[in-house]
Every structure is written in structure tokens, then in C-alpha cells.
Amino acid sequence: MLNLSTKQKLVFLAISSALALQPSWSEEIEVVVVTAQKREQSLVKVPITMDVISGEFLDRTNTVELDDLSRVLPNVVIQEQAVSLPSFNIRGITDDTSSISSTPRISVYQDGIDISKKTVASAALFDIARIEVLKGPQPTLFGAAAANGALSIISNLPGATQAGKLRVGYNSEQGQEMQFMFNQPINDHHSFRIAGLYREMDGLIKNNACGENSYNTSGYVINHKGEKVSCTGNNDLNGVSVQAVRATLRSTLGDLEVITRASYEYNDQPGIAFKSGAIAPKNGDTDPFTDAELGLGPLLGIKRDLASFDMSASYDVSSTVNISADVYYKDVKLEEGFDADGSGLRIQDAYFENDAKLKGASARVLYDNSSDFVAFFGASISKDDSILPYYVMVDPSVRDTFDAALASLEAAFPNIPLNQNIATDASLEQIEALRRQLVSALFNADGTPVHIDGQPESKTLGPYIFEASIDIRSLVAEGSYDITDKLNMTAGLRYIDETRYTRNYQVFEGERDFTATLPRFAVSYAFTDDLNTYFNYAKGRRSPVVTPSGSGVAVTKAEIVDSFDLGVKYQAGNITLTGAIFTYSYQDYQQSFTDPQTLQSITVTVGDSTMSGVEATLRYVPSDTLTMTASLGLLDATFADSTEDGSAFEYAGNRFRLAPEVSGAFNINKVFTVNNWEIDADWLMSYQSEVFFESSNYPGLSQDAYWLVDASLKFQQPNSQYAFELYADNLFDEQYLIDAGNTGGGLGIPTFVAGNPRIFGVRAYYSF
């Protein structure tokens, strides 16, 4: 493995950044146009802290997954270890609850349609025009779920020229990929575009389950129905499987434009390597980067069918008034088997399904006098109906022994909690010593797992059935007025009326109605046409959670955030600079954890917090063959020492989950010619300081600071329709974790998920 010291890397980054600031005015950057405020505007004119990732950058860096975006976005972490439960973290606030009855903190939109629901939000990236990432609450722009920010994916629309692209690839992990796009004008009024993506890669972590070198040598594993399933086939972990297609029809009839879009995505993803940090594979170790033994074997994995249809229409009533409307329907079916304990023992394995139907519609009237006033008024409705049955599979002998040993240790050592959700002053050495005692109780003297005579080899608990229906009705209005030719003021308000129904275990049910009014205010001052400064205030809200049980209906209070941004945007010549300082104030912060018995996601309020930070992105284009981009995020995201009323709480002073204090990236793209070959060289390096994977800041569940470097060389002859590329992801083979703790951590035996190793590959391109 090639290792560079941190000092060497910092020197390289400093030199590269210095080069990026050398004055040169030979090339002018194209004006970046965004639609964050529901109309086309120059990025410089929008009084919102936001990052824009162009389709060109996505193609050049081969970014096809959302989590790759966090490599280049300051103060953003996206964790996408599976399509079933992606995590989005903007400015230290994570949105990763698995509860079907709760609302995300961060909105994810695709082509103007809300896809924030966890089983829908993991969208494959292909044929994308740009991605806009808005920081802070966006109550007037992106609905009820944008309590802490929004990510908006905008696909390419059909154009008036026939065109097509094809890309195929293969990598060192036997991964295969294919992307295509075909655009066809039908006549003067209609055009059609279809695009697709195929990616397959076997698991990167070998799973030695259910075989000679495992604790289960039977050759089969028992599923949630009690059926024996053969262990034949490839059971390796942390792989990829995506098949997606999207078709779009664009119709322009005078002042009316109609976009009709249908898409389908299928995933058959290998299991996630939730490898135990306490129970080693037979003849193995607990290193998360070596072979695992997850006993669920061939039953591990995620399958998802996601079908979508949406239609939008825009009509210019006059030169100043536009009316737009959209409607959508989504149907998602997902199933997942995962090994909660991360070992070859059946302490707790799980299987669940999630069927959900989402539908909604919205309408908006926009007024723009093309002089000094722009305003819009809109209304929307949405409905989310979801059902989620959970099954838990245990080996009664092992689980009963585990529970008895855990209870005994908790009673004997109350100051050394093994549950990761409990904040503790105990040292990692004390915790690991106690954990070893717990694990030793699960094995006989000869190293075989314990077995109690008369007990079956497997027992299924459940199904635990969770149902939810969320109906949200909303009205929104916002206006923007140029007080002078330099000073602009924007103000808006969203009213939310929602009904939340939850039914647990097909017995306990509860329904509640909630309302809220959320404001947004911004003022901007343009020193010149190229330099704009702004102040932005917005109030965000995460909806209450309704949880019925045998003791009644519990309602978790709404989480409220007040955010303040002060920013600057500059674009002139060959430089684009955006930067902001910000501060948040949170009340009744909601924390979710998983019940270790039923796997139900439980949401509680844990206290208040104030966080602040700085972020900036600089893009420099000294010539048409050289582009440099650097970003930096600094973040202070910790829980307050006490609540607003002065009460102490458990996580006081802790850092938020997935909230690095420092994040940064540097990208350089250089095109040069050698022997009639045009070579496009790309280098991307990113840095992230230490992160905790649990808000309890539990010892041992963190990732130290690390760097990642990707590099590629693309070769093409002048005017050729063909090109080929050599690339390396994680060039220096950095070992890093993308998650730790998980469901096993709630049981007292945390699991760890490794990031991808170095991968080499080749791609070929064809376009016309």
C-alpha cells in the first residue's frame, strides 16, 4: 500500500490551492443558472447558501451515486451503504431514521418531485443536468421535509437535436457498467429522450458463512418462514446492483409546455458487511476490512422495485404571469435481509419488507414584472401510505444465553453500559473487557457455539407490522422586491396542515393533526453585477412523530430550528467564489434509535443545541483546458450543555453524528494533447476529519481523519466519436469506515461497515 503522510498531503493541497489563485484572465466562466427559487436565476443573484454540481462534473468524475457528492460538498455527508436507508447530513444534522411514520429533516427532490422517503431517496445518477444543494431550512421552496436543507436533482430534458451516448466499463472487482442516452426530436412541438444505467459488482468483503470454515456447517440457513435455504452461490458483501431507465416526453404548444416522465429502477444489491467488532469469524478476526462471517448467508441483500410517473405543465398567461402544475405517483417495493449481530451466530438476524405508495400534486402562480418584483403563490398535497413487516430470527440457545449474560454484566457493572445509545465516561478498554466476557458466554470450551438441549436451531419472532399514512396539505407564498438597483428583499411563508396516522403490531393505532407556519426572510446587496452579499433567515420544523403502544399514544414534539446565514457570491472573469458563515439554534432535537428486540425505530427528543460554521467553494478556470475547484467546510456541531429551560440531558456537549469539524476537497482537470491524442486528466482529493457514528459519542464508534484520492485519464482523438478512459478510485487504498454501531451496537456488540478499497477500471465511450 502506498502511504503519504498527512503533512505531504497538506503541502500538496496548499500548493495546488496556491496555483488556483494565480491571476489570469484568459478565460471567462459560463454563468451558472439555477432554479432553486422556482425560476431561472444566476447563482450569484440567489440569496441562499447553496452548492451546484454540474452534469459535466458528474460525467467527468463518473459520479453515479449520491454518497460520492459528499466528497466535494463542504459540510455535507451522505451515507449510502444501501438503497434501503441512505443518510443525509447537512451542516452536522443527520437524517437517517428508519421509521415510516417520521418525516425526514432534509428534502430530496428529483425533477421537482419529492423523493425524500428513505426507500425512494437513493436515486441512481445518470443523464443529469445539475444537482443543487441548498443549506439550511427551505420552508418556502422545498416543503415540509426541508427542515435542514434540500438536495434537488435535475435531469436533462429532451432537446431539438438528435443525439446519443453510450458508455461501458469494467473494473478490477469484476464490476460492469453501462450508461446510454438517446434524444430524438419528433416534430416541431415534441421531443423524446430516454436514458438508462446498468451497474453490477460482486461483494468487496468475502462472507465465509454457512460452510466448512464457519460456525454453521450444515450447508443451509433457515429463513423467516422457517424454510431451509441452500448456502450455494456468492454471498459476498458490499456489492452493487442497479438497473434504471427514464423516458421523457417534452411537448411545446405555443405558451404551454408539458413534461411527461416515467422511470423504473431495480436493485438486487448484495448484503451489507455489518461485521461484528466483538465476535470474530471462525478462524478469523474482527478487523472490518478482512473476511466476514455473517450467518444469514444467501438471505442477505436488498431488492427494490421503484416505479415512478410524473407530469408537469407550465403556461405563460402573459408576459408577467406564469401558471405551473405537477402531479406524481410512485410505487416502491423493498425487501432486505440483514445480520444485526454481524457474526456467524444467530443472536439476531432480520428480514423486512416495505411497500409504499406516494402520490401528490401542486400548483403555482408566478408573477414577474421583469423590473423590480417577483412573487409566487402555491398549494400542494401529498400522501404517503406505507406498511413494513419485520421478522426477527434467533437461535434460542444462543440468544437466551446472550440475554442472561448481558443482564448479569449490566447489573454487576452499571457504570460500563454496552448499549451504544447510552453516553458513558467508561474507557474503550473497560468496555471491550466487559464485551469479551459477554461473548465468551456464547461458546463452549471447545469453541463451538452453546446449544441447549430441546431448543430448535432457529426461531422466528414476528412479524412486527408497522403501518403509517401521512397526509400533508400546504400553502406557500413568497415575494422578492428590488428596493434599489442594488438592494433586494425576499420574504415568504409556508402553512402546513398534516394528518399523521400510525398503526403498530396491527393492534395499537393513533392519529393526530398538526399545523405549522414557517417563515423565510432574505436581504441581499449587490456591490457590483459580479459581487453579491446576502443575509438569510429561515425557520425549519421536523414534524412530530405519533407512536401508539399499549400504554397509549405518545407524540414526540416537533423539532424546531432557527437558522441564520451571512454569505457572499462572486463570479467574474475566470473565478467563481461562494462562501457563508452560519449559525443554527435547535429546540427539541429528535434522536432516533432502534429497539433491539423489535427493530422498531424509536424517536425521542434529547435536548437543544446551537451550531455554527463556515463554508466556501472556489472555482478557477485559467484557460479552456484547465479547471481547478477547491472547497472547505468548518463546523462546530455539538449538543448544548442544557435545554432551553436549563435542564441537563444525556448528550450534553457531545458532537453530532456524522459531523466532521473539517471537510475539504480539491479537484483539478487538465486537458492536453500528445501525438494527436487529446488527454483529459482528472484528479480529485477529499479530506474529512474525525466523525462519530453515534450522537452518544460512544467509545470506539468513530472514524479518524482520512483522505481519499481518485484519478482518471481519458483519451480521445480530435473529432472522434470514440474515447476510452483509465481510472482509479481510492488511489492510495485508504482504509476507512462508513458506519459503526448499527443495530448490533444497541445489543452491546457493535458492527462495522468498511469503505471501498482501491479499484482500477477502464471505460469506453461512443457519442453522436
Sequence and secondary structure as in RCSB ss.txt:
>XXXX:A:sequence
MLNLSTKQKLVFLAISSALALQPSWSEEIEVVVVTAQKREQSLVKVPITMDVISGEFLDRTNTVELDDLSRVLPN
VVIQEQAVSLPSFNIRGITDDTSSISSTPRISVYQDGIDISKKTVASAALFDIARIEVLKGPQPTLFGAAAANGA
LSIISNLPGATQAGKLRVGYNSEQGQEMQFMFNQPINDHHSFRIAGLYREMDGLIKNNACGENSYNTSGYVINHK
GEKVSCTGNNDLNGVSVQAVRATLRSTLGDLEVITRASYEYNDQPGIAFKSGAIAPKNGDTDPFTDAELGLGPLL
GIKRDLASFDMSASYDVSSTVNISADVYYKDVKLEEGFDADGSGLRIQDAYFENDAKLKGASARVLYDNSSDFVA
FFGASISKDDSILPYYVMVDPSVRDTFDAALASLEAAFPNIPLNQNIATDASLEQIEALRRQLVSALFNADGTPV
HIDGQPESKTLGPYIFEASIDIRSLVAEGSYDITDKLNMTAGLRYIDETRYTRNYQVFEGERDFTATLPRFAVSY
AFTDDLNTYFNYAKGRRSPVVTPSGSGVAVTKAEIVDSFDLGVKYQAGNITLTGAIFTYSYQDYQQSFTDPQTLQ
SITVTVGDSTMSGVEATLRYVPSDTLTMTASLGLLDATFADSTEDGSAFEYAGNRFRLAPEVSGAFNINKVFTVN
NWEIDADWLMSYQSEVFFESSNYPGLSQDAYWLVDASLKFQQPNSQYAFELYADNLFDEQYLIDAGNTGGGLGIP
TFVAGNPRIFGVRAYYSF
>XXXX:A:secstr
     HHHHHHHHHHHHHHHTS   S      EE TTSS EEGGG  S EEEEEHHHHHHTT  SGGGGGGTSTT
EEEE S TTS EEEETTEEE    TTS  SEEEEETTEE  SHHHH     SEEEEEEEES  TTTS TT SSEE
EEEEE    SS EEEEEEEEETTS EEEEEEEEEE SSSEEEEEEEEEEEE  SB B  SSTTSS  SSEEE TT
S EEE  S   BS EEEEEEEEEEEEEETTEEEEEEEEEEEEEE     EESSS  TT    TTS B  TTGGG 
EEEEEEEEEEEEEEEESSSSEEEEEEEEEEEEEEEEEEESS SSS S EEEEEEEEEEEEEEEEEEEE SSSEEE
EEEEEEEEEEEEEEEEEEE HHHHHHHHHHHHHHHHH TTS   TTS     HHHHHHHHHHHHHTTB TTS B 
  TT  S EEEEEEEEEEEEEEEEEEEEEEEESSSSEEEEEEEEEEEEEEEEEETTTEEEEEEEEEEEEEEEEEE
ESSSSEEEEEEEEEEEE  EEEEETTEEEEE  EEEEEEEEEEEEEETTEEEEEEEEEEEEEEEEEEEE TTT  
EEEEEEEEEEEEEEEEEEEEEEETTEEEEEEEEEEEEEE SS TTS   TTTT B TT  SEEEEEEEEEEEEET
TEEEEEEEEEEEE  EESSTT  TT EE  EEEEEEEEEEE TT SEEEEEEEESTT    EEEEEHHHHHHT  
EEEE    EEEEEEEEE 
